[in-house]
Amino acid sequence: MITINAIRRDKEGKSSSRRLRLNNKFPAILYCSLTSNICIELDHNIIFNTMINFNVYKEKLLLIIDKIEYNVKIQSIQHHAFKPKILHMDFAQIL
């Protein structure tokens, strides 16, 4: 199982997402069925290299947010039109 460390983010919106991308991070969201959705930020290089080396689309992932573990799967990924960059990811919690 692949482990991904994430940081909860408080600020949302276009300007905060741009600031994240300038700092080599990108926004993501975890859709939870029992609790409210969680906005997170991920490190771009770690996630991009993990996606190249493993088939993360079919596997269950372990997402760690503030020392709390979530079993998740990738719901969708938004890529840049012509650059090899990830713009946004959606995760769905697996119970």
N, CA, C and O of each residue as an XYZ file, in Angstrom:
380
protein
N       0.853     -1.174      0.000
C       0.000      0.000      0.000
C       0.901      1.240      0.000
O       1.872      1.311      0.754
N       0.579      2.186     -0.828
C       1.353      3.418     -0.956
C       0.865      4.420      0.084
O      -0.339      4.605      0.263
N       1.809      5.065      0.767
C       1.494      6.051      1.795
C       1.773      7.447      1.267
O       2.829      7.703      0.689
N       0.818      8.350      1.467
C       0.949      9.745      1.045
C       0.720     10.631      2.262
O      -0.289     10.503      2.955
N       1.660     11.525      2.512
C       1.516     12.494      3.599
C       0.935     13.783      3.048
O       1.361     14.263      1.997
N      -0.030     14.338      3.748
C      -0.694     15.563      3.303
C      -0.820     16.531      4.468
O      -0.720     16.152      5.635
N      -1.041     17.784      4.118
C      -1.228     18.843      5.106
C      -2.613     19.433      4.896
O      -3.002     19.746      3.771
N      -3.353     19.581      5.989
C      -4.671     20.214      5.909
C      -4.479     21.690      5.575
O      -3.592     22.343      6.126
N      -5.305     22.216      4.676
C      -5.176     23.638      4.340
C      -6.443     24.373      4.738
O      -7.557     23.862      4.622
N      -6.230     25.595      5.212
C      -7.341     26.400      5.694
C      -7.866     27.340      4.626
O      -9.071     27.572      4.530
N      -6.957     27.881      3.820
C      -7.362     28.849      2.802
C      -7.760     28.121      1.529
O      -7.094     27.178      1.102
N      -8.855     28.574      0.930
C      -9.331     28.003     -0.318
C      -9.443     29.114     -1.346
O      -9.408     30.294     -0.996
N      -9.576     28.745     -2.604
C      -9.777     29.733     -3.640
C      -8.638     29.772     -4.641
O      -7.637     29.067     -4.512
N      -8.825     30.620     -5.643
C      -7.894     30.703     -6.753
C      -6.522     31.225     -6.331
O      -5.502     30.662     -6.728
N      -6.481     32.279     -5.543
C      -5.188     32.877     -5.193
C      -4.358     31.954     -4.302
O      -3.144     31.857     -4.480
N      -4.988     31.283     -3.357
C      -4.226     30.374     -2.497
C      -3.756     29.142     -3.279
O      -2.682     28.609     -3.001
N      -4.549     28.690     -4.250
C      -4.132     27.563     -5.087
C      -2.947     27.949     -5.959
O      -2.038     27.144     -6.161
N      -2.946     29.162     -6.473
C      -1.804     29.631     -7.266
C      -0.544     29.706     -6.417
O       0.535     29.325     -6.872
N      -0.671     30.192     -5.193
C       0.493     30.262     -4.306
C       1.042     28.869     -4.003
O       2.256     28.678     -3.923
N       0.156     27.912     -3.837
C       0.607     26.538     -3.616
C       1.397     26.029     -4.813
O       2.468     25.444     -4.654
N       0.866     26.253     -6.011
C       1.525     25.752     -7.215
C       2.871     26.425     -7.447
O       3.789     25.799     -7.977
N       3.002     27.687     -7.061
C       4.291     28.367     -7.179
C       5.319     27.792     -6.205
O       6.521     27.876     -6.457
N       4.867     27.218     -5.113
C       5.749     26.601     -4.119
C       5.900     25.098     -4.323
O       6.261     24.379     -3.392
N       5.624     24.620     -5.535
C       5.779     23.216     -5.916
C       4.858     22.290     -5.118
O       5.232     21.167     -4.780
N       3.660     22.770     -4.825
C       2.616     21.976     -4.182
C       1.347     22.147     -5.006
O       1.306     22.967     -5.923
N       0.331     21.391     -4.687
C      -0.949     21.568     -5.372
C      -2.089     21.197     -4.431
O      -1.901     20.421     -3.494
N      -3.283     21.761     -4.686
C      -4.429     21.479     -3.816
C      -5.083     20.139     -4.155
O      -5.011     19.649     -5.282
N      -5.711     19.580     -3.152
C      -6.466     18.341     -3.326
C      -7.600     18.347     -2.311
O      -7.648     19.183     -1.409
N      -8.515     17.390     -2.483
C      -9.635     17.286     -1.548
C      -9.908     15.816     -1.279
O      -9.800     14.969     -2.166
N     -10.261     15.537     -0.043
C     -10.652     14.194      0.363
C     -12.144     14.208      0.630
O     -12.616     14.909      1.524
N     -12.889     13.427     -0.153
C     -14.333     13.315      0.037
C     -14.604     12.197      1.041
O     -14.331     11.028      0.768
N     -15.139     12.561      2.199
C     -15.443     11.609      3.272
C     -16.946     11.368      3.319
O     -17.742     12.285      3.117
N     -17.318     10.134      3.587
C     -18.744      9.824      3.633
C     -19.345     10.102      5.013
O     -20.518     10.461      5.110
N     -18.566      9.942      6.067
C     -19.103     10.108      7.418
C     -18.871     11.501      7.993
O     -19.650     11.960      8.828
N     -17.816     12.176      7.559
C     -17.513     13.518      8.057
C     -17.510     14.496      6.891
O     -17.794     14.118      5.754
N     -17.191     15.745      7.175
C     -17.147     16.736      6.098
C     -15.884     16.535      5.260
O     -14.926     15.904      5.707
N     -15.894     17.073      4.054
C     -14.767     16.955      3.144
C     -13.567     17.723      3.695
O     -13.726     18.722      4.397
N     -12.366     17.246      3.369
C     -11.138     17.833      3.903
C     -10.311     18.381      2.750
O      -9.979     17.649      1.817
N      -9.976     19.671      2.811
C      -9.091     20.293      1.827
C      -7.655     20.077      2.279
O      -7.312     20.341      3.432
N      -6.813     19.595      1.361
C      -5.427     19.290      1.700
C      -4.495     19.854      0.643
O      -4.929     20.266     -0.433
N      -3.205     19.866      0.965
C      -2.178     20.226     -0.003
C      -1.158     19.103     -0.055
O      -0.844     18.481      0.960
N      -0.642     18.852     -1.262
C       0.301     17.767     -1.491
C       1.553     18.297     -2.168
O       1.504     19.297     -2.884
N       2.676     17.623     -1.940
C       3.924     17.978     -2.602
C       3.910     17.415     -4.022
O       3.687     16.220     -4.216
N       4.148     18.275     -5.014
C       4.005     17.874     -6.410
C       5.011     16.805     -6.810
O       4.625     15.799     -7.406
N       6.289     16.991     -6.500
C       7.316     16.065     -6.970
C       7.141     14.669     -6.388
O       7.340     13.679     -7.092
N       6.779     14.576     -5.135
C       6.594     13.265     -4.511
C       5.429     12.524     -5.164
O       5.552     11.342     -5.487
N       4.315     13.200     -5.359
C       3.138     12.561     -5.961
C       3.397     12.217     -7.426
O       3.033     11.133     -7.882
N       4.022     13.134     -8.164
C       4.281     12.902     -9.588
C       5.209     11.703     -9.778
O       4.963     10.870    -10.650
N       6.270     11.603     -8.976
C       7.187     10.465     -9.084
C       6.526      9.167     -8.643
O       6.808      8.112     -9.209
N       5.664      9.224     -7.659
C       4.931      8.034     -7.233
C       4.008      7.548     -8.339
O       3.878      6.344     -8.559
N       3.368      8.482     -9.035
C       2.460      8.097    -10.117
C       3.213      7.484    -11.289
O       2.675      6.619    -11.981
N       4.449      7.916    -11.521
C       5.246      7.345    -12.606
C       5.689      5.928    -12.259
O       5.682      5.047    -13.119
N       6.071      5.704    -11.011
C       6.649      4.421    -10.614
C       5.621      3.351    -10.265
O       5.922      2.162    -10.371
N       4.433      3.735     -9.857
C       3.416      2.772     -9.431
C       2.115      3.027    -10.175
O       1.879      4.123    -10.685
N       1.283      2.011    -10.230
C      -0.042      2.156    -10.816
C      -1.006      2.570     -9.702
O      -1.697      1.731     -9.123
N      -1.042      3.854     -9.414
C      -1.814      4.344     -8.269
C      -3.308      4.433     -8.554
O      -4.098      4.602     -7.625
N      -3.706      4.324     -9.799
C      -5.123      4.453    -10.127
C      -5.935      3.259     -9.640
O      -7.114      3.405     -9.319
N      -5.323      2.089     -9.581
C      -6.049      0.883     -9.210
C      -5.857      0.484     -7.754
O      -6.624     -0.319     -7.223
N      -4.843      1.038     -7.109
C      -4.512      0.620     -5.750
C      -5.216      1.456     -4.693
O      -5.614      2.597     -4.927
N      -5.355      0.842     -3.513
C      -5.777      1.614     -2.345
C      -4.561      2.357     -1.830
O      -3.448      1.833     -1.851
N      -4.777      3.574     -1.369
C      -3.699      4.401     -0.849
C      -3.963      4.699      0.617
O      -5.108      4.694      1.069
N      -2.899      4.956      1.347
C      -3.010      5.378      2.737
C      -2.648      6.852      2.787
O      -1.495      7.222      2.567
N      -3.627      7.687      3.074
C      -3.442      9.133      3.136
C      -3.367      9.541      4.601
O      -4.292      9.279      5.369
N      -2.264     10.183      4.990
C      -2.067     10.602      6.378
C      -2.194     12.115      6.446
O      -1.401     12.847      5.854
N      -3.218     12.578      7.189
C      -3.472     14.009      7.372
C      -3.473     14.281      8.869
O      -4.325     13.765      9.592
N      -2.534     15.079      9.337
C      -2.432     15.428     10.764
C      -2.435     14.184     11.656
O      -3.151     14.135     12.657
N      -1.640     13.190     11.293
C      -1.462     11.931     12.033
C      -2.717     11.058     12.065
O      -2.794     10.122     12.861
N      -3.692     11.349     11.219
C      -4.892     10.519     11.086
C      -4.813      9.812      9.741
O      -4.563     10.444      8.714
N      -5.026      8.502      9.748
C      -4.889      7.706      8.535
C      -6.249      7.480      7.882
O      -7.241      7.199      8.555
N      -6.272      7.608      6.555
C      -7.477      7.380      5.761
C      -7.130      6.409      4.640
O      -6.113      6.577      3.968
N      -7.966      5.398      4.434
C      -7.846      4.538      3.263
C      -8.619      5.199      2.137
O      -9.816      5.454      2.260
N      -7.929      5.476      1.037
C      -8.544      6.241     -0.044
C      -8.227      5.606     -1.393
O      -7.369      4.731     -1.508
N      -8.937      6.070     -2.396
C      -8.607      5.791     -3.791
C      -8.687      7.108     -4.542
O      -9.372      8.036     -4.112
N      -7.993      7.186     -5.656
C      -8.002      8.406     -6.451
C      -9.295      8.452     -7.249
O      -9.627      7.508     -7.965
N     -10.014      9.544     -7.122
C     -11.260      9.709     -7.859
C     -11.010     10.413     -9.186
O     -11.516      9.982    -10.221
N     -10.226     11.504     -9.163
C      -9.895     12.194    -10.413
C      -8.618     12.996    -10.233
O      -8.240     13.371     -9.123
N      -7.965     13.245    -11.361
C      -6.738     14.043    -11.389
C      -6.856     15.036    -12.528
O      -7.234     14.674    -13.642
N      -6.530     16.291    -12.246
C      -6.492     17.314    -13.290
C      -5.035     17.608    -13.607
O      -4.254     17.960    -12.722
N      -4.670     17.458    -14.893
C      -3.319     17.727    -15.366
C      -3.297     19.045    -16.124
O      -4.322     19.513    -16.619
N      -2.097     19.640    -16.205
C      -1.903     20.824    -17.033
C      -2.031     20.406    -18.492
O      -1.767     19.253    -18.832
N      -2.434     21.335    -19.358
C      -2.704     21.011    -20.759
C      -1.461     20.521    -21.506
O      -1.558     19.576    -22.289
N      -0.300     21.136    -21.284
C       0.885     20.701    -22.023
C       2.134     20.546    -21.160
O       3.145     20.038    -21.646
N       2.096     20.961    -19.908
C       3.231     20.762    -19.011
C       3.012     19.482    -18.206
O       1.870     19.108    -17.938
N       4.083     18.816    -17.824
C       3.906     17.614    -16.982
C       3.671     18.002    -15.521
O       4.526     17.767    -14.667
N       2.522     18.591    -15.242
C       2.193     19.055    -13.895
C       0.792     18.595    -13.515
O      -0.099     18.488    -14.357
N       0.625     18.329    -12.236
C      -0.691     18.012    -11.683
C      -1.269     19.300    -11.119
O      -0.586     20.019    -10.390
N      -2.510     19.596    -11.446
C      -3.153     20.807    -10.958
C      -4.027     20.552     -9.732
O      -4.106     21.396     -8.839
N      -4.684     19.389     -9.686
C      -5.624     19.116     -8.597
C      -5.904     17.620     -8.553
O      -5.884     16.949     -9.585
N      -6.164     17.102     -7.361
C      -6.545     15.696     -7.202
C      -7.751     15.591     -6.290
O      -7.923     16.386     -5.366
N      -8.582     14.599     -6.562
C      -9.721     14.267     -5.714
C      -9.523     12.848     -5.196
O      -9.225     11.931     -5.962
N      -9.691     12.679     -3.898
C      -9.616     11.366     -3.268
C     -10.981     11.018     -2.697
O     -11.712     11.897     -2.239
N     -11.325      9.730     -2.726
C     -12.559      9.245     -2.109
C     -12.183      8.265     -1.002
O     -11.362      7.371     -1.206
N     -12.784      8.440      0.159
C     -12.482      7.576      1.295
C     -13.131      6.213      1.099
O     -14.274      6.108      0.654
N     -12.382      5.180      1.438
C     -12.878      3.808      1.387
C     -13.114      3.361      2.822
O     -12.213      3.443      3.657
N     -14.302      2.896      3.106
C     -14.610      2.453      4.476
C     -14.322      0.984      4.651
O     -14.521      0.441      5.738
